[in-house]
Amino acid sequence: MTMLIDTHLHLVDRDRISYPWLSDVPPLNRDWSYEDYEKTARRVGIGGTLHMEVDCAPGDIGKENAWVAELMARPDSLIRGAISSARPEDEGFDAFLDGLDTRVVKGIRRVLHTMPDELSRSDRFRANVGKLGGKGLPFDICVLARQLDLAAELVDACPDTVFVLDHCGVPDIAGGAFDDWADRIADLSRRDHVNAKISGVTAYADANWTLDTLRPWVEHVIDCFGWDRVVWGSDSPVCTLNASLDQWVAVTHKILSEASAEEARAIASDNAVRIWSL
């Protein structure tokens, strides 16, 4: 079994950090602890993980990163680093970047799929995302399928920054909206500084999904980006909306079992190690 590096783990501690959006998603509106994740992760062959920011209140971004640092410091911790929330649209972004502990923070994300489309088109936003390349910090792109053209515009404006597209571009698997999504994925993949993350796609299928439901979407991303520009993530606990962490891992291992050992290792772990300098 190929060892996995999970590049998309969300942990939640509501006593410590404020998450304004959680009250709108009752199935997720509880604490999600490292201890519970670790128990399952070690059983299913996850050997390391990156904590993905949980769109906490802006004033709590530092608290979230500090919490991840504490978890990293535990003996034999699975956590290899944090992908930090950020606000590239703000005037204070330079100071924010300068204050990051890059021993902990390995990348940056600004959730875009819940924000106005104009946000990523502003000159300041693009200029600040463009600065991440010089800091060695990849930028995770979280957009809806209809916004993949916006993602292409952003990466074209920032040629020196490495990008990772989250969740296969959030396809509408339940609605079967394959063709338009597939064309946009193919177009985005032509940019060499963009990678794709196969993460949590069970959340975009209906509750009766099977391996064959997910396979065409996952395989299209791999076909477009290639084995050297795709990483894996659980999107735990969001993956629990229509599945479980161990079910999503089982799907992943089945798909990777049909690849060569080198290809499977690239997606499972090697690409993540390279992209985030783990």
Salt bridges, closest charged atoms under 4 A:
ASP31 OD1 - ARG14 NE 2.94
GLU35 OE2 - ARG74 NH1 2.66
GLU38 OE2 - ARG42 NH2 2.95
GLU53 OE2 - ARG109 NE 2.80
ASP55 OD1 - ARG87 NH2 3.90
ASP60 OD1 - LYS63 NZ 3.54
GLU70 OE2 - ARG16 NH2 2.63
ASP76 OD2 - ARG42 NH2 3.51
GLU89 OE2 - ARG110 NH2 2.70
GLU91 OE2 - ARG124 NH2 3.66
ASP94 OD1 - LYS131 NZ 2.77
ASP98 OD1 - LYS135 NZ 3.11
ASP101 OD1 - ARG103 NE 2.95
ASP117 OD2 - ARG146 NH1 3.09
ASP140 OD2 - LYS197 NZ 2.73
ASP149 OD2 - ARG184 NH1 3.31
GLU153 OE1 - ARG121 NE 2.95
GLU153 OE1 - ARG126 NH2 3.17
ASP156 OD2 - ARG191 NH2 2.87
ASP166 OD2 - ARG109 NH1 3.09
ASP166 OD1 - LYS197 NZ 3.49
ASP180 OD2 - ARG184 NE 2.87
ASP187 OD1 - ARG190 NH1 3.44
ASP187 OD2 - ARG191 NH1 3.00
ASP212 OD1 - ARG215 NE 3.77
GLU219 OE2 - ARG215 NH1 3.30
ASP235 OD1 - HIS8 NE2 3.67
ASP235 OD1 - HIS10 NE2 3.10
ASP235 OD2 - HIS167 NE2 3.81
GLU258 OE1 - ARG215 NH1 2.87
GLU258 OE2 - LYS254 NZ 3.88
ASP270 OD2 - ARG265 NE 3.25
